């Protein structure tokens, strides 16, 4: 069994690393930005209550997003002659 302070440091380093990778993928070319951020939050939530609250809020907001809204093509303006 790993002592609690050491376990918290390990979880903090792994979780923050995943979140930083997700943040870097926003500006760098590459897919899969949000899964890294959510994975980091899940890792942190395993040990920290504050991270669990953030994860719950993120899940709540993610449920509100309708992906179909982003996939709609904008119609060109209709020209009347």
N, CA, C and O atoms as CSV, one atom per row, in Angstrom:
chain,resi,resn,atom,element,x,y,z
A,1,UNK,N,N,0.844,-1.176,0.000
A,1,UNK,CA,C,0.000,0.000,0.000
A,1,UNK,C,C,0.893,1.244,0.000
A,1,UNK,O,O,1.848,1.350,0.769
A,2,UNK,N,N,0.555,2.160,-0.870
A,2,UNK,CA,C,1.317,3.399,-0.989
A,2,UNK,C,C,0.755,4.407,0.014
A,2,UNK,O,O,-0.462,4.542,0.135
A,3,UNK,N,N,1.626,5.114,0.731
A,3,UNK,CA,C,1.127,6.134,1.666
A,3,UNK,C,C,0.301,7.193,0.935
A,3,UNK,O,O,0.567,7.514,-0.223
A,4,UNK,N,N,-0.700,7.727,1.627
A,4,UNK,CA,C,-1.640,8.659,1.003
A,4,UNK,C,C,-0.966,9.894,0.398
A,4,UNK,O,O,-1.309,10.259,-0.727
A,5,UNK,N,N,-0.031,10.555,1.078
A,5,UNK,CA,C,0.586,11.736,0.448
A,5,UNK,C,C,1.323,11.397,-0.852
A,5,UNK,O,O,1.268,12.163,-1.814
A,6,UNK,N,N,2.002,10.267,-0.882
A,6,UNK,CA,C,2.706,9.853,-2.090
A,6,UNK,C,C,1.717,9.500,-3.200
A,6,UNK,O,O,1.932,9.834,-4.365
A,7,UNK,N,N,0.647,8.831,-2.829
A,7,UNK,CA,C,-0.394,8.480,-3.810
A,7,UNK,C,C,-1.018,9.737,-4.404
A,7,UNK,O,O,-1.279,9.793,-5.606
A,8,UNK,N,N,-1.259,10.749,-3.567
A,8,UNK,CA,C,-1.833,11.992,-4.057
A,8,UNK,C,C,-0.890,12.698,-5.029
A,8,UNK,O,O,-1.341,13.256,-6.029
A,9,UNK,N,N,0.401,12.682,-4.750
A,9,UNK,CA,C,1.370,13.307,-5.648
A,9,UNK,C,C,1.406,12.579,-6.986
A,9,UNK,O,O,1.450,13.213,-8.041
A,10,UNK,N,N,1.387,11.245,-6.944
A,10,UNK,CA,C,1.411,10.453,-8.179
A,10,UNK,C,C,0.168,10.738,-9.010
A,10,UNK,O,O,0.264,10.962,-10.217
A,11,UNK,N,N,-0.995,10.730,-8.375
A,11,UNK,CA,C,-2.254,10.997,-9.074
A,11,UNK,C,C,-2.256,12.417,-9.630
A,11,UNK,O,O,-2.702,12.644,-10.755
A,12,UNK,N,N,-1.760,13.370,-8.851
A,12,UNK,CA,C,-1.712,14.762,-9.300
A,12,UNK,C,C,-0.826,14.911,-10.541
A,12,UNK,O,O,-1.200,15.599,-11.491
A,13,UNK,N,N,0.333,14.276,-10.534
A,13,UNK,CA,C,1.254,14.375,-11.677
A,13,UNK,C,C,0.646,13.735,-12.916
A,13,UNK,O,O,0.699,14.322,-13.997
A,14,UNK,N,N,0.074,12.551,-12.785
A,14,UNK,CA,C,-0.520,11.859,-13.942
A,14,UNK,C,C,-1.722,12.642,-14.464
A,14,UNK,O,O,-1.848,12.849,-15.670
A,15,UNK,N,N,-2.603,13.076,-13.570
A,15,UNK,CA,C,-3.795,13.801,-13.989
A,15,UNK,C,C,-3.470,15.122,-14.659
A,15,UNK,O,O,-4.028,15.443,-15.709
A,16,UNK,N,N,-2.574,15.889,-14.062
A,16,UNK,CA,C,-2.201,17.172,-14.654
A,16,UNK,C,C,-1.461,16.990,-15.980
A,16,UNK,O,O,-1.600,17.812,-16.885
A,17,UNK,N,N,-0.680,15.921,-16.095
A,17,UNK,CA,C,0.005,15.643,-17.359
A,17,UNK,C,C,-1.009,15.396,-18.469
A,17,UNK,O,O,-0.852,15.907,-19.577
A,18,UNK,N,N,-2.037,14.623,-18.183
A,18,UNK,CA,C,-3.071,14.369,-19.190
A,18,UNK,C,C,-3.811,15.650,-19.566
A,18,UNK,O,O,-4.113,15.868,-20.740
A,19,UNK,N,N,-4.104,16.493,-18.586
A,19,UNK,CA,C,-4.799,17.753,-18.868
A,19,UNK,C,C,-3.911,18.687,-19.695
A,19,UNK,O,O,-4.396,19.355,-20.608
A,20,UNK,N,N,-2.622,18.734,-19.382
A,20,UNK,CA,C,-1.702,19.582,-20.146
A,20,UNK,C,C,-1.574,19.072,-21.582
A,20,UNK,O,O,-1.544,19.871,-22.517
A,21,UNK,N,N,-1.498,17.762,-21.766
A,21,UNK,CA,C,-1.446,17.203,-23.125
A,21,UNK,C,C,-2.707,17.586,-23.892
A,21,UNK,O,O,-2.627,17.982,-25.055
A,22,UNK,N,N,-3.866,17.474,-23.256
A,22,UNK,CA,C,-5.120,17.882,-23.893
A,22,UNK,C,C,-5.121,19.356,-24.244
A,22,UNK,O,O,-5.609,19.741,-25.307
A,23,UNK,N,N,-4.581,20.185,-23.364
A,23,UNK,CA,C,-4.497,21.615,-23.637
A,23,UNK,C,C,-3.545,21.924,-24.783
A,23,UNK,O,O,-3.819,22.799,-25.605
A,24,UNK,N,N,-2.432,21.211,-24.838
A,24,UNK,CA,C,-1.483,21.422,-25.933
A,24,UNK,C,C,-2.061,20.986,-27.274
A,24,UNK,O,O,-1.759,21.587,-28.305
A,25,UNK,N,N,-2.878,19.958,-27.266
A,25,UNK,CA,C,-3.463,19.487,-28.525
A,25,UNK,C,C,-4.497,20.465,-29.080
A,25,UNK,O,O,-4.907,20.345,-30.235
A,26,UNK,N,N,-4.920,21.433,-28.262
A,26,UNK,CA,C,-5.820,22.462,-28.778
A,26,UNK,C,C,-5.078,23.325,-29.790
A,26,UNK,O,O,-5.621,23.654,-30.845
A,27,UNK,N,N,-3.840,23.692,-29.471
A,27,UNK,CA,C,-3.080,24.566,-30.358
A,27,UNK,C,C,-2.188,23.812,-31.337
A,27,UNK,O,O,-1.870,24.337,-32.404
A,28,UNK,N,N,-1.784,22.612,-31.002
A,28,UNK,CA,C,-0.949,21.807,-31.899
A,28,UNK,C,C,-1.843,20.963,-32.798
A,28,UNK,O,O,-2.962,20.618,-32.418
A,29,UNK,N,N,-1.355,20.632,-33.984
A,29,UNK,CA,C,-2.169,19.787,-34.852
A,29,UNK,C,C,-2.264,18.369,-34.270
A,29,UNK,O,O,-1.260,17.749,-33.916
A,30,UNK,N,N,-3.459,17.901,-34.189
A,30,UNK,CA,C,-3.657,16.560,-33.663
A,30,UNK,C,C,-5.078,16.386,-33.182
A,30,UNK,O,O,-5.729,17.356,-32.792
A,31,UNK,N,N,-5.559,15.170,-33.206
A,31,UNK,CA,C,-6.921,14.897,-32.764
A,31,UNK,C,C,-6.981,14.615,-31.264
A,31,UNK,O,O,-5.970,14.638,-30.562
A,32,UNK,N,N,-8.178,14.353,-30.809
A,32,UNK,CA,C,-8.413,13.829,-29.451
A,32,UNK,C,C,-8.014,14.783,-28.336
A,32,UNK,O,O,-7.283,14.400,-27.423
A,33,UNK,N,N,-8.486,16.017,-28.402
A,33,UNK,CA,C,-8.182,16.984,-27.355
A,33,UNK,C,C,-8.960,16.692,-26.078
A,33,UNK,O,O,-8.366,16.525,-25.013
A,34,UNK,N,N,-10.273,16.631,-26.180
A,34,UNK,CA,C,-11.106,16.496,-24.983
A,34,UNK,C,C,-10.938,15.164,-24.253
A,34,UNK,O,O,-11.009,15.157,-23.024
A,35,UNK,N,N,-10.723,14.045,-24.929
A,35,UNK,CA,C,-10.535,12.812,-24.146
A,35,UNK,C,C,-9.366,12.882,-23.165
A,35,UNK,O,O,-9.445,12.308,-22.079
A,36,UNK,N,N,-8.288,13.569,-23.523
A,36,UNK,CA,C,-7.169,13.705,-22.591
A,36,UNK,C,C,-7.565,14.544,-21.382
A,36,UNK,O,O,-7.195,14.225,-20.252
A,37,UNK,N,N,-8.310,15.606,-21.616
A,37,UNK,CA,C,-8.744,16.466,-20.511
A,37,UNK,C,C,-9.680,15.697,-19.582
A,37,UNK,O,O,-9.526,15.750,-18.361
A,38,UNK,N,N,-10.649,14.985,-20.154
A,38,UNK,CA,C,-11.573,14.201,-19.324
A,38,UNK,C,C,-10.845,13.069,-18.602
A,38,UNK,O,O,-11.151,12.780,-17.445
A,39,UNK,N,N,-9.893,12.430,-19.264
A,39,UNK,CA,C,-9.122,11.364,-18.608
A,39,UNK,C,C,-8.337,11.923,-17.426
A,39,UNK,O,O,-8.264,11.296,-16.369
A,40,UNK,N,N,-7.756,13.095,-17.606
A,40,UNK,CA,C,-7.036,13.728,-16.504
A,40,UNK,C,C,-7.952,14.038,-15.335
A,40,UNK,O,O,-7.583,13.839,-14.177
A,41,UNK,N,N,-9.156,14.529,-15.641
A,41,UNK,CA,C,-10.118,14.808,-14.571
A,41,UNK,C,C,-10.557,13.530,-13.862
A,41,UNK,O,O,-10.741,13.526,-12.645
A,42,UNK,N,N,-10.725,12.456,-14.615
A,42,UNK,CA,C,-11.120,11.179,-13.995
A,42,UNK,C,C,-10.022,10.687,-13.053
A,42,UNK,O,O,-10.301,10.223,-11.948
A,43,UNK,N,N,-8.781,10.794,-13.500
A,43,UNK,CA,C,-7.658,10.371,-12.654
A,43,UNK,C,C,-7.607,11.223,-11.386
A,43,UNK,O,O,-7.451,10.697,-10.284
A,44,UNK,N,N,-7.737,12.531,-11.547
A,44,UNK,CA,C,-7.690,13.418,-10.382
A,44,UNK,C,C,-8.886,13.203,-9.459
A,44,UNK,O,O,-8.750,13.287,-8.238
A,45,UNK,N,N,-10.053,12.926,-10.034
A,45,UNK,CA,C,-11.259,12.725,-9.228
A,45,UNK,C,C,-11.172,11.464,-8.370
A,45,UNK,O,O,-11.885,11.334,-7.375
A,46,UNK,N,N,-10.307,10.549,-8.753
A,46,UNK,CA,C,-10.142,9.335,-7.950
A,46,UNK,C,C,-9.551,9.651,-6.578
A,46,UNK,O,O,-9.724,8.886,-5.629
A,47,UNK,N,N,-8.854,10.783,-6.479
A,47,UNK,CA,C,-8.171,11.101,-5.227
A,47,UNK,C,C,-8.598,12.427,-4.603
A,47,UNK,O,O,-8.481,12.604,-3.390
A,48,UNK,N,N,-9.093,13.365,-5.423
A,48,UNK,CA,C,-9.389,14.706,-4.924
A,48,UNK,C,C,-10.863,15.041,-5.117
A,48,UNK,O,O,-11.424,14.807,-6.187
A,49,UNK,N,N,-11.490,15.591,-4.075
A,49,UNK,CA,C,-12.908,15.950,-4.124
A,49,UNK,C,C,-13.136,17.122,-5.073
A,49,UNK,O,O,-14.131,17.136,-5.799
A,50,UNK,N,N,-12.240,18.101,-5.083
A,50,UNK,CA,C,-12.400,19.263,-5.959
A,50,UNK,C,C,-12.405,18.851,-7.431
A,50,UNK,O,O,-13.136,19.428,-8.235
A,51,UNK,N,N,-11.596,17.859,-7.782
A,51,UNK,CA,C,-11.574,17.387,-9.168
A,51,UNK,C,C,-12.860,16.644,-9.500
A,51,UNK,O,O,-13.340,16.705,-10.632
A,52,UNK,N,N,-13.415,15.947,-8.526
A,52,UNK,CA,C,-14.685,15.248,-8.747
A,52,UNK,C,C,-15.806,16.246,-9.025
A,52,UNK,O,O,-16.657,16.008,-9.883
A,53,UNK,N,N,-15.803,17.368,-8.294
A,53,UNK,CA,C,-16.816,18.403,-8.545
A,53,UNK,C,C,-16.668,18.990,-9.950
A,53,UNK,O,O,-17.663,19.213,-10.640
A,54,UNK,N,N,-15.439,19.238,-10.368
A,54,UNK,CA,C,-15.210,19.767,-11.718
A,54,UNK,C,C,-15.653,18.753,-12.766
A,54,UNK,O,O,-16.248,19.127,-13.777
A,55,UNK,N,N,-15.371,17.479,-12.536
A,55,UNK,CA,C,-15.766,16.434,-13.476
A,55,UNK,C,C,-17.283,16.342,-13.585
A,55,UNK,O,O,-17.814,16.172,-14.682
A,56,UNK,N,N,-17.977,16.452,-12.473
A,56,UNK,CA,C,-19.446,16.414,-12.493
A,56,UNK,C,C,-19.992,17.593,-13.292
A,56,UNK,O,O,-20.917,17.432,-14.087
A,57,UNK,N,N,-19.419,18.780,-13.082
A,57,UNK,CA,C,-19.860,19.967,-13.841
A,57,UNK,C,C,-19.555,19.803,-15.328
A,57,UNK,O,O,-20.365,20.185,-16.173
A,58,UNK,N,N,-18.399,19.240,-15.650
A,58,UNK,CA,C,-18.027,19.046,-17.060
A,58,UNK,C,C,-18.975,18.059,-17.730
A,58,UNK,O,O,-19.385,18.267,-18.872
A,59,UNK,N,N,-19.324,16.988,-17.025
A,59,UNK,CA,C,-20.276,16.024,-17.585
A,59,UNK,C,C,-21.641,16.666,-17.805
A,59,UNK,O,O,-22.305,16.417,-18.811
A,60,UNK,N,N,-22.047,17.492,-16.853
A,60,UNK,CA,C,-23.343,18.173,-16.965
A,60,UNK,C,C,-23.367,19.074,-18.193
A,60,UNK,O,O,-24.340,19.070,-18.945
A,61,UNK,N,N,-22.311,19.841,-18.399
A,61,UNK,CA,C,-22.253,20.743,-19.548
A,61,UNK,C,C,-22.086,19.972,-20.856
A,61,UNK,O,O,-22.584,20.402,-21.896
A,62,UNK,N,N,-21.395,18.847,-20.809
A,62,UNK,CA,C,-21.207,18.045,-22.024
A,62,UNK,C,C,-22.532,17.446,-22.498
A,62,UNK,O,O,-22.732,17.260,-23.699
A,63,UNK,N,N,-23.427,17.147,-21.576
A,63,UNK,CA,C,-24.730,16.601,-21.961
A,63,UNK,C,C,-25.579,17.630,-22.688
A,63,UNK,O,O,-26.446,17.270,-23.484
A,64,UNK,N,N,-25.337,18.916,-22.419
A,64,UNK,CA,C,-26.105,19.976,-23.055
A,64,UNK,C,C,-25.680,20.224,-24.505
A,64,UNK,O,O,-26.443,20.791,-25.287
A,65,UNK,N,N,-24.481,19.808,-24.857
A,65,UNK,CA,C,-23.959,20.078,-26.199
A,65,UNK,C,C,-24.616,19.130,-27.190
A,65,UNK,O,O,-24.637,17.916,-26.988
A,66,UNK,N,N,-25.147,19.697,-28.253
A,66,UNK,CA,C,-25.749,18.898,-29.319
A,66,UNK,C,C,-24.774,18.862,-30.493
A,66,UNK,O,O,-24.608,19.867,-31.184
A,67,UNK,N,N,-24.126,17.719,-30.729
A,67,UNK,CA,C,-23.123,17.668,-31.792
A,67,UNK,C,C,-23.711,17.925,-33.178
A,67,UNK,O,O,-22.990,18.323,-34.094
A,68,UNK,N,N,-25.000,17.702,-33.333
A,68,UNK,CA,C,-25.615,17.946,-34.643
A,68,UNK,C,C,-25.589,19.428,-34.991
A,68,UNK,O,O,-25.583,19.798,-36.165
A,69,UNK,N,N,-25.574,20.272,-33.966
A,69,UNK,CA,C,-25.542,21.715,-34.202
A,69,UNK,C,C,-24.238,22.120,-34.912
A,69,UNK,O,O,-24.230,23.047,-35.721
A,70,UNK,N,N,-23.154,21.427,-34.605
A,70,UNK,CA,C,-21.869,21.759,-35.190
A,70,UNK,C,C,-21.697,21.164,-36.582
A,70,UNK,O,O,-20.853,21.623,-37.351
A,71,UNK,N,N,-22.482,20.159,-36.909
A,71,UNK,CA,C,-22.336,19.482,-38.190
A,71,UNK,C,C,-23.216,20.070,-39.283
A,71,UNK,O,O,-23.068,19.714,-40.452
A,72,UNK,N,N,-24.125,20.961,-38.922
A,72,UNK,CA,C,-25.010,21.549,-39.917
A,72,UNK,C,C,-24.221,22.452,-40.847
A,72,UNK,O,O,-23.353,23.212,-40.418
A,73,UNK,N,N,-24.541,22.351,-42.129
A,73,UNK,CA,C,-23.921,23.233,-43.102
A,73,UNK,C,C,-24.743,24.504,-43.177
A,73,UNK,O,O,-25.973,24.472,-43.157
A,74,UNK,N,N,-24.043,25.620,-43.265
A,74,UNK,CA,C,-24.754,26.886,-43.386
A,74,UNK,C,C,-25.245,27.033,-44.826
A,74,UNK,O,O,-24.517,26.780,-45.786
A,75,UNK,N,N,-26.481,27.446,-44.936
A,75,UNK,CA,C,-27.056,27.648,-46.254
A,75,UNK,C,C,-26.573,28.969,-46.809
A,75,UNK,O,O,-26.477,29.956,-46.080
A,76,UNK,N,N,-26.265,28.996,-48.108
A,76,UNK,CA,C,-25.874,30.289,-48.691
A,76,UNK,C,C,-27.085,31.213,-48.713
A,76,UNK,O,O,-28.221,30.747,-48.802
A,77,UNK,N,N,-26.848,32.521,-48.633
A,77,UNK,CA,C,-27.977,33.453,-48.645
A,77,UNK,C,C,-28.737,33.361,-49.958
A,77,UNK,O,O,-28.161,33.248,-51.039
A,78,UNK,N,N,-30.043,33.414,-49.817
A,78,UNK,CA,C,-30.913,33.311,-50.996
A,78,UNK,C,C,-30.974,34.666,-51.685
A,78,UNK,O,O,-31.264,35.687,-51.062
A,79,UNK,N,N,-30.696,34.653,-52.978
A,79,UNK,CA,C,-30.709,35.911,-53.735
A,79,UNK,C,C,-32.026,36.029,-54.475
A,79,UNK,O,O,-32.415,35.123,-55.212
A,80,UNK,N,N,-32.710,37.145,-54.281
A,80,UNK,CA,C,-33.938,37.417,-55.006
A,80,UNK,C,C,-33.599,38.312,-56.204
A,80,UNK,O,O,-32.862,39.289,-56.072
A,81,UNK,N,N,-34.144,37.965,-57.368
A,81,UNK,CA,C,-33.874,38.774,-58.565
A,81,UNK,C,C,-34.960,39.783,-58.787
A,81,UNK,O,O,-34.902,40.551,-59.746
